[in-house]
Amino acid sequence: MITQGGKMALLSHTGCFMSIDQVEDAVVAKSRKAGPSEVVQLRCQTERKQSKDDGSIDEKGNLKDVELNYV
C-alpha cells in the first residue's frame, strides 16, 4: 500500500499498481505508475470489538515482564 497526498494505491508483488479492468471485470496489476484508475478508497462499516481477556496472568505486561514470568 502506497499513500501520498491523502490518496492510496495498492502495489502488487510484481511492482505494478492494481486497478480494475472494466472489460474483463477483473483486478489487474499493469501500471508502473499510480494514476487516477489505480487510486482506491477503503471503507469499513464494522465497529472495532474489544478483545476478550483470554490471556493468563503470565502473559500480561511488557515484553520483559512476560519473559521473566515465563522463566
ZADO-358180 format. One record per residue (C-alpha): x negated, y negated, z; residue number from 1; residue in three letters. Coordinates in steps of 0.05 Angstrom, whole numbers. Each point is the difference from the previous one (the first is absolute). Layout:
<recs>
@east=X; north=Y; up=Z; pos=NUM; code=ALA .
...
</recs>
This chain:
<recs>
@east=0; north=0; up=0; pos=1; code=MET .
@east=-28; north=-67; up=-21; pos=2; code=ILE .
@east=29; north=-66; up=27; pos=3; code=THR .
@east=-14; north=-70; up=-25; pos=4; code=GLN .
@east=40; north=-64; up=8; pos=5; code=GLY .
@east=57; north=36; up=36; pos=6; code=GLY .
@east=9; north=50; up=-57; pos=7; code=LYS .
@east=-16; north=74; up=1; pos=8; code=MET .
@east=-21; north=51; up=-53; pos=9; code=ALA .
@east=-14; north=74; up=6; pos=10; code=LEU .
@east=-67; north=26; up=-25; pos=11; code=LEU .
@east=-2; north=73; up=-22; pos=12; code=SER .
@east=-58; north=47; up=9; pos=13; code=HIS .
@east=-18; north=-11; up=-74; pos=14; code=THR .
@east=-14; north=-74; up=14; pos=15; code=GLY .
@east=61; north=-24; up=-38; pos=16; code=CYS .
@east=60; north=-36; up=30; pos=17; code=PHE .
@east=67; north=35; up=4; pos=18; code=MET .
@east=62; north=-25; up=-36; pos=19; code=SER .
@east=66; north=27; up=-29; pos=20; code=ILE .
@east=5; north=22; up=-72; pos=21; code=ASP .
@east=70; north=-24; up=-19; pos=22; code=GLN .
@east=4; north=46; up=-61; pos=23; code=VAL .
@east=-20; north=64; up=35; pos=24; code=GLU .
@east=30; north=-22; up=68; pos=25; code=ASP .
@east=-64; north=23; up=34; pos=26; code=ALA .
@east=-55; north=-26; up=45; pos=27; code=VAL .
@east=-64; north=-11; up=-39; pos=28; code=VAL .
@east=-70; north=-26; up=14; pos=29; code=ALA .
@east=-26; north=-32; up=-63; pos=30; code=LYS .
@east=-23; north=-72; up=14; pos=31; code=SER .
@east=-68; north=-18; up=28; pos=32; code=ARG .
@east=28; north=-69; up=19; pos=33; code=LYS .
@east=60; north=-14; up=44; pos=34; code=ALA .
@east=50; north=-41; up=-39; pos=35; code=GLY .
@east=74; north=-16; up=13; pos=36; code=PRO .
@east=22; north=71; up=-17; pos=37; code=SER .
@east=-48; north=30; up=51; pos=38; code=GLU .
@east=22; north=-44; up=59; pos=39; code=VAL .
@east=44; north=38; up=49; pos=40; code=VAL .
@east=45; north=-18; up=58; pos=41; code=GLN .
@east=10; north=51; up=55; pos=42; code=LEU .
@east=61; north=-4; up=45; pos=43; code=ARG .
@east=22; north=43; up=58; pos=44; code=CYS .
@east=68; north=3; up=33; pos=45; code=GLN .
@east=-16; north=45; up=59; pos=46; code=THR .
@east=-18; north=-27; up=67; pos=47; code=GLU .
@east=-64; north=20; up=34; pos=48; code=ARG .
@east=15; north=52; up=54; pos=49; code=LYS .
@east=-35; north=2; up=66; pos=50; code=GLN .
@east=-45; north=61; up=6; pos=51; code=SER .
@east=18; north=51; up=53; pos=52; code=LYS .
@east=-46; north=8; up=59; pos=53; code=ASP .
@east=-21; north=71; up=-15; pos=54; code=ASP .
@east=-73; north=-7; up=18; pos=55; code=GLY .
@east=-27; north=28; up=63; pos=56; code=SER .
@east=-34; north=-43; up=53; pos=57; code=ILE .
@east=-68; north=24; up=-25; pos=58; code=ASP .
@east=14; north=-31; up=-68; pos=59; code=GLU .
@east=17; north=-70; up=24; pos=60; code=LYS .
@east=-47; north=-60; up=4; pos=61; code=GLY .
@east=-57; north=-22; up=-44; pos=62; code=ASN .
@east=-47; north=48; up=-36; pos=63; code=LEU .
@east=-51; north=1; up=57; pos=64; code=LYS .
@east=54; north=18; up=51; pos=65; code=ASP .
@east=28; north=55; up=-44; pos=66; code=VAL .
@east=-68; north=31; up=-11; pos=67; code=GLU .
@east=-16; north=-2; up=75; pos=68; code=LEU .
@east=68; north=32; up=16; pos=69; code=ASN .
@east=-13; north=54; up=-52; pos=70; code=TYR .
@east=-67; north=18; up=29; pos=71; code=VAL .
</recs>
